[in-house]
Amino acid sequence: MADSTEGDQAQAEGPKIKLAANPTPPDEIFIDGVAGILARPGLVKMDCYRVVGIDRSDNAEVRSVTHRLVLPSAAIPEMVRLFQNMAKAGRQAADDAASADEKEQD
């Protein structure tokens, strides 16, 4: 259902977009976070890290940059919109759960 909403929004904002079927699942890369972002005209690079340990002497988390995501700067608004939609859906799910809990307590 979210796909059709995103598709409707994309149509309203720009050209129609259609995803091609992929016979194999996409590669999954696990990261713990983003260590930094470098932006140049037309290009954005995000350094992604993994937590590799804890330095007990400094009480500090030790991180290692493991991947760099490189994308055209034109892709940033779409990525931001997808994160906003995900956050909105998460807030809605939390609100729905809270409402259900309140009804059970009544």
N, C-alpha and C positions, 0 to 999 in steps of 0.2 A: 504494500500500500504506500509506503514511503517513496518507493521508486516512482510511482505515477505522479505523486505530488512534486517530487524533484524534477521530473520530466516536464510537468506543466509549467513550473517556474522557469526552467531553462528555455522553453518555447517562448514564454512571454518576454524574456530578457535577451534572447539572441537566436542563433540558428538552431534548428531542430537537431538533436543529438541522438544517435542510436548506438548501443553497445554491441559489438560483434561477439558471438559465442566463442568461447575458448575451450578446446577439447581437454585441456589439462588445467588443474587448479593453479591459481597464481602462487608464486613464492611468498611465503610469510617470513617476515623478519621481525623478531622481537627486539624492542628497545625499551629502556627505562625512562628516557626523556630526551629532550633536545638541549644540547650544550650551547649552541650558538647559531646565529643566522647571519649569513653574508648576502647582501643584495647588491647587484650591479644592474645597470640598465638592461632590461630584458631577461635577467637570470637571477634566481634565488637558490642559495645553497644552505641546507640545514644539516648541521653536524649532530648526529644522534649518538647517545652514549648508552653503555650498560654499566651497572654497578658491579664492580669486581671484588669489593671487599670493604672492610673497615680498618682504618689505621688507628689502632687503640691508643697509641702514644699521643696522637693529636686529636683523638675522638672525632675523626673526619671520615666521611664516606669517600671511597676511592672509585673514581669513574674512569672509563676508557671509551674514547670515541671509536665506534665500531663501523658506522656507516655514514655516508653523506648522501642526502637526498637532494638531487639537482632537478629543478623544474623551471619552466618559463614563468616569468613574473605574471603573465596573463592568467596563469592557473591559480594564483593566490585568492582572488575573489571567490572562485568556485570552492576552494578548499575551506575558506572562512565560512561560507554559507553552509557547507556540509557540517562543519563543527557546530555552528549555531543551531542547525536543525537537530543535531544529536543532543545538544544541551537542552533544547526546548523539549524534546521527547523525554529526556531523563527527568526534567522538572515535572512534566505532566504525569509521568509514571509515579513519581514520588508523591505528588498531590493526590493521585487516584488511590494510592496505597494508604495515605493518611486518612482520606475520606472513608475508605473501607474499614479502617481501624476504628474510626469514630462511630460508624454505624454499628459495629460489633459491640462496642462498649455501651451503646444506648439500650 
